Every structure is written in C-alpha cells, then in structure tokens.
Amino acid sequence: MLLRCLRWIRKDSSRRVLASGPIPKHVAFVMNGNRRYAPMHQQAIHEGHSEGFVALRRMLEACLRLDIRCVSAYAFAMDNFRRSPEEVDHLMSLAHEKLKEMSRHGQILEQYGVRLNVLGKTSLLPEYVQEAIRHVESFVCTAILNICMSYSSQDEMTTAVESAVQNSLENSDPDICDITEHDISAQLMTAGSPPLDILVRTSGVKRLSDFLLWQCSEDTQIHFSKAYWPEFGLLDFVPILLDYQRKIWRQRSPV
C-alpha cells in the first residue's frame, strides 16, 4: 500500500492535484518512537535509530516533491545525553555517518538544492560530529533542512534573549525595554526559516518535548500521529496536509 502511495505522489499529475491547494512552507517533525519500534520488529535499539534516519530521508524527499521548502527534524534533544553511553555513542556515530552521506555529491541535498542547518548547542557534540557539521557542503539553496541536535527550545530562547539584549547594549540603546518580539525572533536558530506551519509528533505521545516552542504560533497546526517514526510515511502525512489545506481554505472563506 505504501509503495502504491509513493508511486502515486511521484506522478506529476498527482502532485498537481495536491498543489491545487495551499502548500505549507515549513513542516517540523518530532521523530519519536524509534526505541519502541525496534523491539516490536525484533531489532536492537540502534537498528531502530537507523530506521529513523531512513524515515527522515524518505519524508524529506516527499516534502520536497510536494514543494514544501523547509523541513525541521528533532534528531537529538539536549536531555538525550542522559541516556546510556552506549546509546549516545551509537547515535553520534550514526549522525556522523548520515551527515556525510546526505552531503555527498549527487545525494539528496545536492539533488534538490537543500541547505542543511544543524541547530542546537553543537559544542556539546563529539568533535568528529562537529567536524562533519563544518564540512557539510553548501549547495545552491532552494530548500532548507534543519536537523536539531543537542537542541533545547528553552536554551534557544534564553540565548536569543541574551543576544537581543547584547545587541541593544552595543547599539547604545538607553531603553532595553524597546526589545521586540521581532528582535528575539531574529536571534533564533531558525531565523532564516519560514514561519512554522505544521508540527507533527509521532508515536502517539502528546507533548512538544521542548521543541520549537517559540516558533509554534497561533497559526501553527499541531498533529499527533500514532505511528512510530520509522513507519511514518505518506499514508500518515497526506491526511495531515489535506487537513492543513481544509483549514486554510476555511480561514480564507468570507464570513
């Protein structure tokens, strides 16, 4: 069934059907459920994480084909450093491998002209992962992939406020209270990304887990999917997109 759906969306005529409605500019995923998915499929935990990266690539390509130009993915929370050293080491090795893989010549980033941003307190990551981040190639940018690693929304907001205050002081502004929402937004790690239209969390857990809290506005549509992230696909995503279109059309309709 999933293969049929993939073939369906790859057809130009089918994409045009979806494109007849409003398309979100920015979609974010809380990629939850890798660890619970693994034992259900007789896999080790690290295999579940590997399947999660496969799902990320799959959904990134689906979004790009639908002309969604910005995707943000919660790959590793700052709190995840509390997990066992073995699991953290594997996740870091996996991140290193996949960052290098995606940025190779002819791979998805170059193919679609995607700029890869790694958002978070990257100084906490191992040096070899930081090195991979520094060497991610920059391609002609028509789309953005934000991978959030060693990330905390509270930390992001705190840092943004500190930067906004510092900028105000450096500009000799006598009244720090003049700092606006725009000033803080301009200092966020996502400052170069469009406003967040849709946030999806998988695995059925209904919480945001300290992810893009500032970016979630009144206009952001939040969806909780029961599917574990490795099994999340177009059959789960297309209804979310159609629901987004329906709500946008309703907002545009005259009262």
Number of C-alpha atoms within 10 A of each C-alpha: 6 11 8 10 13 15 10 13 19 14 11 10 11 13 15 12 10 16 13 9 15 15 19 21 18 22 24 22 21 23 23 23 23 23 19 15 24 20 13 10 10 10 13 13 17 18 17 23 26 19 17 24 19 16 18 22 14 16 18 23 16 19 21 19 16 18 15 18 23 24 27 25 22 23 24 21 19 19 12 15 15 10 10 9 10 9 16 16 14 16 18 17 15 16 21 18 13 17 19 15 14 17 23 14 12 10 11 17 26 18 11 19 16 24 20 23 18 22 21 21 16 17 10 14 16 13 11 12 21 15 12 17 19 10 12 19 17 14 17 11 14 12 21 24 21 21 22 25 22 21 25 23 22 14 14 23 19 14 16 19 19 14 17 23 19 13 16 18 13 9 9 10 13 9 9 14 9 11 15 11 10 9 17 20 18 15 19 23 20 18 12 12 18 16 18 23 20 21 24 19 25 23 21 14 14 13 10 16 15 17 22 25 14 15 18 17 12 7 11 16 17 17 17 17 19 15 17 22 28 25 17 21 19 19 13 15 17 15 11 20 19 15 14 21 19 14 14 16 13 11 10 9 8 6 5
